């Protein structure tokens, strides 16, 4: 399976009742995330940045051929 950027979560469409209720799983893989969003995540400071997610973003950018210059 592809590497995930966000956790899967169940989405329920409104307008249904009982058994007619439609639901599906929504998710985002690394291929769905734009380069700008990955770079913005790397530049974000604070406690909200998880080391594993930072490593995933860095790995995906190098896989796409983006050269990063650290200052």
mmCIF file as Biopython writes it, N, C-alpha, C and O atoms, coordinates in Angstrom:
data_model
#
loop_
_atom_site.group_PDB
_atom_site.id
_atom_site.type_symbol
_atom_site.label_atom_id
_atom_site.label_alt_id
_atom_site.label_comp_id
_atom_site.label_asym_id
_atom_site.label_entity_id
_atom_site.label_seq_id
_atom_site.pdbx_PDB_ins_code
_atom_site.Cartn_x
_atom_site.Cartn_y
_atom_site.Cartn_z
_atom_site.occupancy
_atom_site.B_iso_or_equiv
_atom_site.auth_seq_id
_atom_site.auth_asym_id
_atom_site.pdbx_PDB_model_num
ATOM 1   N N  . UNK A ? 1  ? 0.835   -1.178 0.000  1.0 0.0 1  A 1 
ATOM 2   C CA . UNK A ? 1  ? 0.000   0.000  0.000  1.0 0.0 1  A 1 
ATOM 3   C C  . UNK A ? 1  ? 0.882   1.243  0.000  1.0 0.0 1  A 1 
ATOM 4   O O  . UNK A ? 1  ? 2.007   1.220  0.497  1.0 0.0 1  A 1 
ATOM 5   N N  . UNK A ? 2  ? 0.371   2.297  -0.547 1.0 0.0 2  A 1 
ATOM 6   C CA . UNK A ? 2  ? 1.115   3.548  -0.627 1.0 0.0 2  A 1 
ATOM 7   C C  . UNK A ? 2  ? 1.301   4.168  0.755  1.0 0.0 2  A 1 
ATOM 8   O O  . UNK A ? 2  ? 0.548   3.891  1.688  1.0 0.0 2  A 1 
ATOM 9   N N  . UNK A ? 3  ? 2.311   5.004  0.860  1.0 0.0 3  A 1 
ATOM 10  C CA . UNK A ? 3  ? 2.597   5.670  2.128  1.0 0.0 3  A 1 
ATOM 11  C C  . UNK A ? 3  ? 1.547   6.759  2.374  1.0 0.0 3  A 1 
ATOM 12  O O  . UNK A ? 3  ? 1.240   7.549  1.481  1.0 0.0 3  A 1 
ATOM 13  N N  . UNK A ? 4  ? 1.009   6.788  3.578  1.0 0.0 4  A 1 
ATOM 14  C CA . UNK A ? 4  ? -0.086  7.697  3.891  1.0 0.0 4  A 1 
ATOM 15  C C  . UNK A ? 4  ? 0.435   9.007  4.463  1.0 0.0 4  A 1 
ATOM 16  O O  . UNK A ? 4  ? 1.399   9.015  5.229  1.0 0.0 4  A 1 
ATOM 17  N N  . UNK A ? 5  ? -0.199  10.110 4.094  1.0 0.0 5  A 1 
ATOM 18  C CA . UNK A ? 5  ? 0.121   11.422 4.654  1.0 0.0 5  A 1 
ATOM 19  C C  . UNK A ? 5  ? -0.796  11.721 5.830  1.0 0.0 5  A 1 
ATOM 20  O O  . UNK A ? 5  ? -0.336  12.205 6.864  1.0 0.0 5  A 1 
ATOM 21  N N  . UNK A ? 6  ? -2.072  11.444 5.689  1.0 0.0 6  A 1 
ATOM 22  C CA . UNK A ? 6  ? -3.042  11.627 6.765  1.0 0.0 6  A 1 
ATOM 23  C C  . UNK A ? 6  ? -3.703  10.289 7.062  1.0 0.0 6  A 1 
ATOM 24  O O  . UNK A ? 6  ? -3.712  9.393  6.219  1.0 0.0 6  A 1 
ATOM 25  N N  . UNK A ? 7  ? -4.248  10.160 8.249  1.0 0.0 7  A 1 
ATOM 26  C CA . UNK A ? 7  ? -4.945  8.931  8.614  1.0 0.0 7  A 1 
ATOM 27  C C  . UNK A ? 7  ? -6.242  8.813  7.828  1.0 0.0 7  A 1 
ATOM 28  O O  . UNK A ? 7  ? -6.842  9.812  7.431  1.0 0.0 7  A 1 
ATOM 29  N N  . UNK A ? 8  ? -6.662  7.568  7.613  1.0 0.0 8  A 1 
ATOM 30  C CA . UNK A ? 8  ? -7.954  7.332  6.980  1.0 0.0 8  A 1 
ATOM 31  C C  . UNK A ? 8  ? -9.055  7.707  7.959  1.0 0.0 8  A 1 
ATOM 32  O O  . UNK A ? 8  ? -8.934  7.465  9.160  1.0 0.0 8  A 1 
ATOM 33  N N  . UNK A ? 9  ? -10.114 8.290  7.453  1.0 0.0 9  A 1 
ATOM 34  C CA . UNK A ? 9  ? -11.256 8.576  8.307  1.0 0.0 9  A 1 
ATOM 35  C C  . UNK A ? 9  ? -12.540 8.371  7.511  1.0 0.0 9  A 1 
ATOM 36  O O  . UNK A ? 9  ? -12.587 8.574  6.298  1.0 0.0 9  A 1 
ATOM 37  N N  . UNK A ? 10 ? -13.562 7.969  8.223  1.0 0.0 10 A 1 
ATOM 38  C CA . UNK A ? 10 ? -14.839 7.652  7.605  1.0 0.0 10 A 1 
ATOM 39  C C  . UNK A ? 10 ? -15.668 8.919  7.444  1.0 0.0 10 A 1 
ATOM 40  O O  . UNK A ? 10 ? -15.811 9.701  8.384  1.0 0.0 10 A 1 
ATOM 41  N N  . UNK A ? 11 ? -16.212 9.116  6.250  1.0 0.0 11 A 1 
ATOM 42  C CA . UNK A ? 11 ? -17.051 10.274 5.961  1.0 0.0 11 A 1 
ATOM 43  C C  . UNK A ? 11 ? -18.452 9.769  5.649  1.0 0.0 11 A 1 
ATOM 44  O O  . UNK A ? 11 ? -18.626 8.842  4.858  1.0 0.0 11 A 1 
ATOM 45  N N  . UNK A ? 12 ? -19.437 10.378 6.270  1.0 0.0 12 A 1 
ATOM 46  C CA . UNK A ? 12 ? -20.829 10.000 6.057  1.0 0.0 12 A 1 
ATOM 47  C C  . UNK A ? 12 ? -21.518 11.142 5.327  1.0 0.0 12 A 1 
ATOM 48  O O  . UNK A ? 12 ? -21.515 12.281 5.794  1.0 0.0 12 A 1 
ATOM 49  N N  . UNK A ? 13 ? -22.110 10.829 4.172  1.0 0.0 13 A 1 
ATOM 50  C CA . UNK A ? 13 ? -22.821 11.848 3.407  1.0 0.0 13 A 1 
ATOM 51  C C  . UNK A ? 13 ? -24.161 12.139 4.067  1.0 0.0 13 A 1 
ATOM 52  O O  . UNK A ? 13 ? -24.848 11.230 4.535  1.0 0.0 13 A 1 
ATOM 53  N N  . UNK A ? 14 ? -24.517 13.392 4.099  1.0 0.0 14 A 1 
ATOM 54  C CA . UNK A ? 14 ? -25.798 13.758 4.691  1.0 0.0 14 A 1 
ATOM 55  C C  . UNK A ? 14 ? -26.915 13.555 3.671  1.0 0.0 14 A 1 
ATOM 56  O O  . UNK A ? 14 ? -26.661 13.412 2.475  1.0 0.0 14 A 1 
ATOM 57  N N  . UNK A ? 15 ? -28.107 13.544 4.143  1.0 0.0 15 A 1 
ATOM 58  C CA . UNK A ? 15 ? -29.257 13.402 3.265  1.0 0.0 15 A 1 
ATOM 59  C C  . UNK A ? 15 ? -29.851 12.004 3.275  1.0 0.0 15 A 1 
ATOM 60  O O  . UNK A ? 15 ? -30.928 11.784 2.721  1.0 0.0 15 A 1 
ATOM 61  N N  . UNK A ? 16 ? -29.170 11.070 3.889  1.0 0.0 16 A 1 
ATOM 62  C CA . UNK A ? 16 ? -29.694 9.712  3.952  1.0 0.0 16 A 1 
ATOM 63  C C  . UNK A ? 16 ? -30.360 9.439  5.283  1.0 0.0 16 A 1 
ATOM 64  O O  . UNK A ? 16 ? -30.226 10.210 6.233  1.0 0.0 16 A 1 
ATOM 65  N N  . UNK A ? 17 ? -31.074 8.339  5.338  1.0 0.0 17 A 1 
ATOM 66  C CA . UNK A ? 17 ? -31.727 7.968  6.580  1.0 0.0 17 A 1 
ATOM 67  C C  . UNK A ? 17 ? -31.714 6.445  6.678  1.0 0.0 17 A 1 
ATOM 68  O O  . UNK A ? 17 ? -32.135 5.752  5.752  1.0 0.0 17 A 1 
ATOM 69  N N  . UNK A ? 18 ? -31.236 5.938  7.791  1.0 0.0 18 A 1 
ATOM 70  C CA . UNK A ? 18 ? -31.241 4.489  7.993  1.0 0.0 18 A 1 
ATOM 71  C C  . UNK A ? 18 ? -30.257 3.777  7.086  1.0 0.0 18 A 1 
ATOM 72  O O  . UNK A ? 18 ? -29.068 4.094  7.057  1.0 0.0 18 A 1 
ATOM 73  N N  . UNK A ? 19 ? -30.778 2.802  6.343  1.0 0.0 19 A 1 
ATOM 74  C CA . UNK A ? 19 ? -29.905 2.007  5.471  1.0 0.0 19 A 1 
ATOM 75  C C  . UNK A ? 19 ? -29.486 2.763  4.218  1.0 0.0 19 A 1 
ATOM 76  O O  . UNK A ? 19 ? -28.546 2.339  3.545  1.0 0.0 19 A 1 
ATOM 77  N N  . UNK A ? 20 ? -30.141 3.854  3.883  1.0 0.0 20 A 1 
ATOM 78  C CA . UNK A ? 20 ? -29.806 4.616  2.686  1.0 0.0 20 A 1 
ATOM 79  C C  . UNK A ? 20 ? -28.606 5.530  2.892  1.0 0.0 20 A 1 
ATOM 80  O O  . UNK A ? 20 ? -28.172 6.209  1.961  1.0 0.0 20 A 1 
ATOM 81  N N  . UNK A ? 21 ? -28.071 5.547  4.102  1.0 0.0 21 A 1 
ATOM 82  C CA . UNK A ? 21 ? -26.951 6.420  4.439  1.0 0.0 21 A 1 
ATOM 83  C C  . UNK A ? 21 ? -25.694 5.956  3.717  1.0 0.0 21 A 1 
ATOM 84  O O  . UNK A ? 21 ? -25.326 4.786  3.812  1.0 0.0 21 A 1 
ATOM 85  N N  . UNK A ? 22 ? -25.034 6.854  2.999  1.0 0.0 22 A 1 
ATOM 86  C CA . UNK A ? 22 ? -23.828 6.520  2.247  1.0 0.0 22 A 1 
ATOM 87  C C  . UNK A ? 22 ? -22.599 6.939  3.052  1.0 0.0 22 A 1 
ATOM 88  O O  . UNK A ? 22 ? -22.553 8.040  3.600  1.0 0.0 22 A 1 
ATOM 89  N N  . UNK A ? 23 ? -21.604 6.054  3.120  1.0 0.0 23 A 1 
ATOM 90  C CA . UNK A ? 23 ? -20.363 6.388  3.803  1.0 0.0 23 A 1 
ATOM 91  C C  . UNK A ? 23 ? -19.192 5.851  2.990  1.0 0.0 23 A 1 
ATOM 92  O O  . UNK A ? 23 ? -19.324 4.871  2.257  1.0 0.0 23 A 1 
ATOM 93  N N  . UNK A ? 24 ? -18.050 6.507  3.132  1.0 0.0 24 A 1 
ATOM 94  C CA . UNK A ? 24 ? -16.837 6.086  2.442  1.0 0.0 24 A 1 
ATOM 95  C C  . UNK A ? 24 ? -15.630 6.534  3.255  1.0 0.0 24 A 1 
ATOM 96  O O  . UNK A ? 24 ? -15.749 7.388  4.133  1.0 0.0 24 A 1 
ATOM 97  N N  . UNK A ? 25 ? -14.464 5.956  2.960  1.0 0.0 25 A 1 
ATOM 98  C CA . UNK A ? 25 ? -13.235 6.319  3.642  1.0 0.0 25 A 1 
ATOM 99  C C  . UNK A ? 25 ? -12.498 7.367  2.835  1.0 0.0 25 A 1 
ATOM 100 O O  . UNK A ? 25 ? -12.356 7.247  1.618  1.0 0.0 25 A 1 
ATOM 101 N N  . UNK A ? 26 ? -12.033 8.389  3.521  1.0 0.0 26 A 1 
ATOM 102 C CA . UNK A ? 26 ? -11.290 9.451  2.869  1.0 0.0 26 A 1 
ATOM 103 C C  . UNK A ? 26 ? -9.848  9.376  3.366  1.0 0.0 26 A 1 
ATOM 104 O O  . UNK A ? 26 ? -9.612  9.178  4.557  1.0 0.0 26 A 1 
ATOM 105 N N  . UNK A ? 27 ? -8.886  9.533  2.460  1.0 0.0 27 A 1 
ATOM 106 C CA . UNK A ? 27 ? -7.486  9.452  2.830  1.0 0.0 27 A 1 
ATOM 107 C C  . UNK A ? 27 ? -6.652  10.242 1.831  1.0 0.0 27 A 1 
ATOM 108 O O  . UNK A ? 27 ? -7.127  10.597 0.752  1.0 0.0 27 A 1 
ATOM 109 N N  . UNK A ? 28 ? -5.401  10.515 2.203  1.0 0.0 28 A 1 
ATOM 110 C CA . UNK A ? 28 ? -4.459  11.190 1.306  1.0 0.0 28 A 1 
ATOM 111 C C  . UNK A ? 28 ? -3.123  10.471 1.371  1.0 0.0 28 A 1 
ATOM 112 O O  . UNK A ? 28 ? -2.544  10.311 2.445  1.0 0.0 28 A 1 
ATOM 113 N N  . UNK A ? 29 ? -2.639  10.042 0.216  1.0 0.0 29 A 1 
ATOM 114 C CA . UNK A ? 29 ? -1.325  9.419  0.151  1.0 0.0 29 A 1 
ATOM 115 C C  . UNK A ? 29 ? -0.284  10.496 -0.115 1.0 0.0 29 A 1 
ATOM 116 O O  . UNK A ? 29 ? -0.625  11.653 -0.358 1.0 0.0 29 A 1 
ATOM 117 N N  . UNK A ? 30 ? 0.976   10.113 -0.069 1.0 0.0 30 A 1 
ATOM 118 C CA . UNK A ? 30 ? 2.059   11.068 -0.292 1.0 0.0 30 A 1 
ATOM 119 C C  . UNK A ? 30 ? 2.019   11.624 -1.712 1.0 0.0 30 A 1 
ATOM 120 O O  . UNK A ? 30 ? 2.398   12.774 -1.930 1.0 0.0 30 A 1 
ATOM 121 N N  . UNK A ? 31 ? 1.569   10.834 -2.675 1.0 0.0 31 A 1 
ATOM 122 C CA . UNK A ? 31 ? 1.501   11.291 -4.063 1.0 0.0 31 A 1 
ATOM 123 C C  . UNK A ? 31 ? 0.436   12.378 -4.253 1.0 0.0 31 A 1 
ATOM 124 O O  . UNK A ? 31 ? 0.519   13.155 -5.204 1.0 0.0 31 A 1 
ATOM 125 N N  . UNK A ? 32 ? -0.549  12.445 -3.374 1.0 0.0 32 A 1 
ATOM 126 C CA . UNK A ? 32 ? -1.623  13.433 -3.490 1.0 0.0 32 A 1 
ATOM 127 C C  . UNK A ? 32 ? -1.241  14.793 -2.908 1.0 0.0 32 A 1 
ATOM 128 O O  . UNK A ? 32 ? -1.931  15.782 -3.154 1.0 0.0 32 A 1 
ATOM 129 N N  . UNK A ? 33 ? -0.159  14.856 -2.145 1.0 0.0 33 A 1 
ATOM 130 C CA . UNK A ? 33 ? 0.235   16.090 -1.463 1.0 0.0 33 A 1 
ATOM 131 C C  . UNK A ? 33 ? 1.133   16.905 -2.390 1.0 0.0 33 A 1 
ATOM 132 O O  . UNK A ? 33 ? 2.047   16.364 -3.012 1.0 0.0 33 A 1 
ATOM 133 N N  . UNK A ? 34 ? 0.870   18.204 -2.479 1.0 0.0 34 A 1 
ATOM 134 C CA . UNK A ? 34 ? 1.654   19.058 -3.366 1.0 0.0 34 A 1 
ATOM 135 C C  . UNK A ? 34 ? 3.030   19.353 -2.778 1.0 0.0 34 A 1 
ATOM 136 O O  . UNK A ? 34 ? 3.252   19.215 -1.575 1.0 0.0 34 A 1 
ATOM 137 N N  . UNK A ? 35 ? 3.944   19.762 -3.650 1.0 0.0 35 A 1 
ATOM 138 C CA . UNK A ? 35 ? 5.298   20.112 -3.206 1.0 0.0 35 A 1 
ATOM 139 C C  . UNK A ? 35 ? 5.273   21.298 -2.248 1.0 0.0 35 A 1 
ATOM 140 O O  . UNK A ? 35 ? 6.022   21.329 -1.271 1.0 0.0 35 A 1 
ATOM 141 N N  . UNK A ? 36 ? 4.420   22.262 -2.525 1.0 0.0 36 A 1 
ATOM 142 C CA . UNK A ? 36 ? 4.335   23.450 -1.679 1.0 0.0 36 A 1 
ATOM 143 C C  . UNK A ? 36 ? 3.901   23.090 -0.260 1.0 0.0 36 A 1 
ATOM 144 O O  . UNK A ? 36 ? 4.417   23.642 0.713  1.0 0.0 36 A 1 
ATOM 145 N N  . UNK A ? 37 ? 2.954   22.165 -0.148 1.0 0.0 37 A 1 
ATOM 146 C CA . UNK A ? 37 ? 2.482   21.753 1.176  1.0 0.0 37 A 1 
ATOM 147 C C  . UNK A ? 37 ? 3.578   21.005 1.947  1.0 0.0 37 A 1 
ATOM 148 O O  . UNK A ? 37 ? 3.723   21.186 3.156  1.0 0.0 37 A 1 
ATOM 149 N N  . UNK A ? 38 ? 4.345   20.168 1.243  1.0 0.0 38 A 1 
ATOM 150 C CA . UNK A ? 38 ? 5.430   19.444 1.894  1.0 0.0 38 A 1 
ATOM 151 C C  . UNK A ? 38 ? 6.524   20.399 2.374  1.0 0.0 38 A 1 
ATOM 152 O O  . UNK A ? 38 ? 7.044   20.249 3.480  1.0 0.0 38 A 1 
ATOM 153 N N  . UNK A ? 39 ? 6.867   21.374 1.542  1.0 0.0 39 A 1 
ATOM 154 C CA . UNK A ? 39 ? 7.887   22.352 1.925  1.0 0.0 39 A 1 
ATOM 155 C C  . UNK A ? 39 ? 7.398   23.215 3.085  1.0 0.0 39 A 1 
ATOM 156 O O  . UNK A ? 39 ? 8.170   23.539 3.988  1.0 0.0 39 A 1 
ATOM 157 N N  . UNK A ? 40 ? 6.120   23.586 3.062  1.0 0.0 40 A 1 
ATOM 158 C CA . UNK A ? 40 ? 5.560   24.368 4.165  1.0 0.0 40 A 1 
ATOM 159 C C  . UNK A ? 40 ? 5.583   23.565 5.462  1.0 0.0 40 A 1 
ATOM 160 O O  . UNK A ? 40 ? 5.800   24.135 6.532  1.0 0.0 40 A 1 
ATOM 161 N N  . UNK A ? 41 ? 5.365   22.256 5.388  1.0 0.0 41 A 1 
ATOM 162 C CA . UNK A ? 41 ? 5.415   21.418 6.586  1.0 0.0 41 A 1 
ATOM 163 C C  . UNK A ? 41 ? 6.839   21.342 7.128  1.0 0.0 41 A 1 
ATOM 164 O O  . UNK A ? 41 ? 7.041   21.345 8.342  1.0 0.0 41 A 1 
ATOM 165 N N  . UNK A ? 42 ? 7.824   21.274 6.238  1.0 0.0 42 A 1 
ATOM 166 C CA . UNK A ? 42 ? 9.221   21.243 6.682  1.0 0.0 42 A 1 
ATOM 167 C C  . UNK A ? 42 ? 9.636   22.556 7.337  1.0 0.0 42 A 1 
ATOM 168 O O  . UNK A ? 42 ? 10.435  22.554 8.273  1.0 0.0 42 A 1 
ATOM 169 N N  . UNK A ? 43 ? 9.105   23.669 6.859  1.0 0.0 43 A 1 
ATOM 170 C CA . UNK A ? 43 ? 9.472   24.987 7.380  1.0 0.0 43 A 1 
ATOM 171 C C  . UNK A ? 43 ? 8.720   25.351 8.656  1.0 0.0 43 A 1 
ATOM 172 O O  . UNK A ? 43 ? 9.081   26.316 9.331  1.0 0.0 43 A 1 
ATOM 173 N N  . UNK A ? 44 ? 7.683   24.596 8.994  1.0 0.0 44 A 1 
ATOM 174 C CA . UNK A ? 44 ? 6.868   24.911 10.165 1.0 0.0 44 A 1 
ATOM 175 C C  . UNK A ? 44 ? 7.670   24.656 11.441 1.0 0.0 44 A 1 
ATOM 176 O O  . UNK A ? 44 ? 8.340   23.631 11.565 1.0 0.0 44 A 1 
ATOM 177 N N  . UNK A ? 45 ? 7.598   25.578 12.372 1.0 0.0 45 A 1 
ATOM 178 C CA . UNK A ? 45 ? 8.278   25.440 13.657 1.0 0.0 45 A 1 
ATOM 179 C C  . UNK A ? 45 ? 7.255   25.162 14.743 1.0 0.0 45 A 1 
ATOM 180 O O  . UNK A ? 45 ? 6.062   25.413 14.574 1.0 0.0 45 A 1 
ATOM 181 N N  . UNK A ? 46 ? 7.732   24.648 15.840 1.0 0.0 46 A 1 
ATOM 182 C CA . UNK A ? 46 ? 6.862   24.459 17.000 1.0 0.0 46 A 1 
ATOM 183 C C  . UNK A ? 46 ? 6.694   23.005 17.370 1.0 0.0 46 A 1 
ATOM 184 O O  . UNK A ? 46 ? 7.391   22.126 16.862 1.0 0.0 46 A 1 
ATOM 185 N N  . UNK A ? 47 ? 5.751   22.769 18.267 1.0 0.0 47 A 1 
ATOM 186 C CA . UNK A ? 47 ? 5.513   21.430 18.785 1.0 0.0 47 A 1 
ATOM 187 C C  . UNK A ? 47 ? 4.569   20.619 17.905 1.0 0.0 47 A 1 
ATOM 188 O O  . UNK A ? 47 ? 4.396   19.421 18.133 1.0 0.0 47 A 1 
ATOM 189 N N  . UNK A ? 48 ? 3.959   21.245 16.907 1.0 0.0 48 A 1 
ATOM 190 C CA . UNK A ? 48 ? 2.987   20.544 16.072 1.0 0.0 48 A 1 
ATOM 191 C C  . UNK A ? 48 ? 3.641   19.697 14.986 1.0 0.0 48 A 1 
ATOM 192 O O  . UNK A ? 48 ? 2.944   18.983 14.265 1.0 0.0 48 A 1 
ATOM 193 N N  . UNK A ? 49 ? 4.963   19.760 14.852 1.0 0.0 49 A 1 
ATOM 194 C CA . UNK A ? 49 ? 5.658   19.019 13.811 1.0 0.0 49 A 1 
ATOM 195 C C  . UNK A ? 49 ? 6.129   17.684 14.385 1.0 0.0 49 A 1 
ATOM 196 O O  . UNK A ? 49 ? 6.902   17.647 15.342 1.0 0.0 49 A 1 
ATOM 197 N N  . UNK A ? 50 ? 5.656   16.593 13.791 1.0 0.0 50 A 1 
ATOM 198 C CA . UNK A ? 50 ? 6.063   15.266 14.233 1.0 0.0 50 A 1 
ATOM 199 C C  . UNK A ? 50 ? 7.324   14.860 13.469 1.0 0.0 50 A 1 
ATOM 200 O O  . UNK A ? 50 ? 7.394   15.060 12.257 1.0 0.0 50 A 1 
ATOM 201 N N  . UNK A ? 51 ? 8.317   14.295 14.152 1.0 0.0 51 A 1 
ATOM 202 C CA . UNK A ? 51 ? 9.551   13.904 13.480 1.0 0.0 51 A 1 
ATOM 203 C C  . UNK A ? 51 ? 9.341   12.886 12.358 1.0 0.0 51 A 1 
ATOM 204 O O  . UNK A ? 51 ? 10.013  12.943 11.329 1.0 0.0 51 A 1 
ATOM 205 N N  . UNK A ? 52 ? 8.408   11.959 12.561 1.0 0.0 52 A 1 
ATOM 206 C CA . UNK A ? 52 ? 8.150   10.952 11.531 1.0 0.0 52 A 1 
ATOM 207 C C  . UNK A ? 52 ? 7.547   11.583 10.284 1.0 0.0 52 A 1 
ATOM 208 O O  . UNK A ? 52 ? 7.901   11.210 9.166  1.0 0.0 52 A 1 
ATOM 209 N N  . UNK A ? 53 ? 6.633   12.539 10.470 1.0 0.0 53 A 1 
ATOM 210 C CA . UNK A ? 53 ? 6.015   13.210 9.328  1.0 0.0 53 A 1 
ATOM 211 C C  . UNK A ? 53 ? 7.024   14.103 8.607  1.0 0.0 53 A 1 
ATOM 212 O O  . UNK A ? 53 ? 6.985   14.224 7.383  1.0 0.0 53 A 1 
ATOM 213 N N  . UNK A ? 54 ? 7.921   14.725 9.361  1.0 0.0 54 A 1 
ATOM 214 C CA . UNK A ? 54 ? 8.972   15.542 8.756  1.0 0.0 54 A 1 
ATOM 215 C C  . UNK A ? 54 ? 9.886   14.675 7.901  1.0 0.0 54 A 1 
ATOM 216 O O  . UNK A ? 54 ? 10.279  15.076 6.806  1.0 0.0 54 A 1 
ATOM 217 N N  . UNK A ? 55 ? 10.227  13.488 8.398  1.0 0.0 55 A 1 
ATOM 218 C CA . UNK A ? 55 ? 11.064  12.560 7.639  1.0 0.0 55 A 1 
ATOM 219 C C  . UNK A ? 55 ? 10.353  12.070 6.384  1.0 0.0 55 A 1 
ATOM 220 O O  . UNK A ? 55 ? 10.975  11.919 5.332  1.0 0.0 55 A 1 
ATOM 221 N N  . UNK A ? 56 ? 9.046   11.821 6.497  1.0 0.0 56 A 1 
ATOM 222 C CA . UNK A ? 56 ? 8.270   11.398 5.330  1.0 0.0 56 A 1 
ATOM 223 C C  . UNK A ? 56 ? 8.252   12.488 4.260  1.0 0.0 56 A 1 
ATOM 224 O O  . UNK A ? 56 ? 8.407   12.203 3.073  1.0 0.0 56 A 1 
ATOM 225 N N  . UNK A ? 57 ? 8.062   13.737 4.686  1.0 0.0 57 A 1 
ATOM 226 C CA . UNK A ? 57 ? 8.020   14.848 3.742  1.0 0.0 57 A 1 
ATOM 227 C C  . UNK A ? 57 ? 9.373   15.019 3.054  1.0 0.0 57 A 1 
ATOM 228 O O  . UNK A ? 57 ? 9.433   15.238 1.844  1.0 0.0 57 A 1 
ATOM 229 N N  . UNK A ? 58 ? 10.446  14.921 3.815  1.0 0.0 58 A 1 
ATOM 230 C CA . UNK A ? 58 ? 11.784  15.061 3.254  1.0 0.0 58 A 1 
ATOM 231 C C  . UNK A ? 58 ? 12.089  13.935 2.265  1.0 0.0 58 A 1 
ATOM 232 O O  . UNK A ? 58 ? 12.674  14.165 1.207  1.0 0.0 58 A 1 
ATOM 233 N N  . UNK A ? 59 ? 11.687  12.720 2.624  1.0 0.0 59 A 1 
ATOM 234 C CA . UNK A ? 59 ? 11.900  11.563 1.748  1.0 0.0 59 A 1 
ATOM 235 C C  . UNK A ? 59 ? 11.119  11.709 0.444  1.0 0.0 59 A 1 
ATOM 236 O O  . UNK A ? 59 ? 11.633  11.385 -0.627 1.0 0.0 59 A 1 
ATOM 237 N N  . UNK A ? 60 ? 9.884   12.192 0.528  1.0 0.0 60 A 1 
ATOM 238 C CA . UNK A ? 60 ? 9.052   12.353 -0.661 1.0 0.0 60 A 1 
ATOM 239 C C  . UNK A ? 60 ? 9.605   13.447 -1.571 1.0 0.0 60 A 1 
ATOM 240 O O  . UNK A ? 60 ? 9.571   13.303 -2.793 1.0 0.0 60 A 1 
ATOM 241 N N  . UNK A ? 61 ? 10.111  14.533 -0.999 1.0 0.0 61 A 1 
ATOM 242 C CA . UNK A ? 61 ? 10.676  15.605 -1.822 1.0 0.0 61 A 1 
ATOM 243 C C  . UNK A ? 61 ? 11.948  15.145 -2.536 1.0 0.0 61 A 1 
ATOM 244 O O  . UNK A ? 61 ? 12.157  15.485 -3.701 1.0 0.0 61 A 1 
ATOM 245 N N  . UNK A ? 62 ? 12.787  14.387 -1.859 1.0 0.0 62 A 1 
ATOM 246 C CA . UNK A ? 62 ? 13.986  13.876 -2.523 1.0 0.0 62 A 1 
ATOM 247 C C  . UNK A ? 62 ? 13.618  12.859 -3.594 1.0 0.0 62 A 1 
ATOM 248 O O  . UNK A ? 62 ? 14.302  12.758 -4.612 1.0 0.0 62 A 1 
ATOM 249 N N  . UNK A ? 63 ? 12.548  12.109 -3.376 1.0 0.0 63 A 1 
ATOM 250 C CA . UNK A ? 63 ? 12.067  11.153 -4.367 1.0 0.0 63 A 1 
ATOM 251 C C  . UNK A ? 63 ? 11.568  11.873 -5.621 1.0 0.0 63 A 1 
ATOM 252 O O  . UNK A ? 63 ? 11.731  11.377 -6.736 1.0 0.0 63 A 1 
ATOM 253 N N  . UNK A ? 64 ? 10.960  13.045 -5.428 1.0 0.0 64 A 1 
ATOM 254 C CA . UNK A ? 64 ? 10.461  13.831 -6.565 1.0 0.0 64 A 1 
ATOM 255 C C  . UNK A ? 64 ? 11.566  14.641 -7.241 1.0 0.0 64 A 1 
ATOM 256 O O  . UNK A ? 64 ? 11.328  15.242 -8.288 1.0 0.0 64 A 1 
ATOM 257 N N  . UNK A ? 65 ? 12.750  14.668 -6.673 1.0 0.0 65 A 1 
ATOM 258 C CA . UNK A ? 65 ? 13.873  15.358 -7.304 1.0 0.0 65 A 1 
ATOM 259 C C  . UNK A ? 65 ? 14.008  16.818 -6.911 1.0 0.0 65 A 1 
ATOM 260 O O  . UNK A ? 65 ? 14.625  17.593 -7.641 1.0 0.0 65 A 1 
ATOM 261 N N  . UNK A ? 66 ? 13.449  17.211 -5.778 1.0 0.0 66 A 1 
ATOM 262 C CA . UNK A ? 66 ? 13.530  18.597 -5.322 1.0 0.0 66 A 1 
ATOM 263 C C  . UNK A ? 66 ? 14.799  18.751 -4.492 1.0 0.0 66 A 1 
ATOM 264 O O  . UNK A ? 66 ? 15.018  18.004 -3.539 1.0 0.0 66 A 1 
ATOM 265 N N  . UNK A ? 67 ? 15.633  19.720 -4.855 1.0 0.0 67 A 1 
ATOM 266 C CA . UNK A ? 67 ? 16.857  19.998 -4.115 1.0 0.0 67 A 1 
ATOM 267 C C  . UNK A ? 67 ? 16.559  21.055 -3.058 1.0 0.0 67 A 1 
ATOM 268 O O  . UNK A ? 67 ? 16.085  22.144 -3.382 1.0 0.0 67 A 1 
ATOM 269 N N  . UNK A ? 68 ? 16.836  20.737 -1.791 1.0 0.0 68 A 1 
ATOM 270 C CA . UNK A ? 68 ? 16.559  21.659 -0.700 1.0 0.0 68 A 1 
ATOM 271 C C  . UNK A ? 68 ? 17.857  22.315 -0.253 1.0 0.0 68 A 1 
ATOM 272 O O  . UNK A ? 68 ? 18.890  21.654 -0.143 1.0 0.0 68 A 1 
ATOM 273 N N  . UNK A ? 69 ? 17.800  23.613 0.003  1.0 0.0 69 A 1 
ATOM 274 C CA . UNK A ? 69 ? 18.933  24.366 0.515  1.0 0.0 69 A 1 
ATOM 275 C C  . UNK A ? 69 ? 18.597  24.796 1.930  1.0 0.0 69 A 1 
ATOM 276 O O  . UNK A ? 69 ? 17.689  25.603 2.129  1.0 0.0 69 A 1 
ATOM 277 N N  . UNK A ? 70 ? 19.312  24.274 2.915  1.0 0.0 70 A 1 
ATOM 278 C CA . UNK A ? 70 ? 19.065  24.593 4.317  1.0 0.0 70 A 1 
ATOM 279 C C  . UNK A ? 70 ? 19.884  25.811 4.721  1.0 0.0 70 A 1 
ATOM 280 O O  . UNK A ? 70 ? 21.075  25.890 4.419  1.0 0.0 70 A 1 
ATOM 281 N N  . UNK A ? 71 ? 19.257  26.751 5.396  1.0 0.0 71 A 1 
ATOM 282 C CA . UNK A ? 71 ? 19.935  27.953 5.861  1.0 0.0 71 A 1 
ATOM 283 C C  . UNK A ? 71 ? 19.932  28.020 7.355  1.0 0.0 71 A 1 
ATOM 284 O O  . UNK A ? 71 ? 20.462  28.969 7.931  1.0 0.0 71 A 1 
#
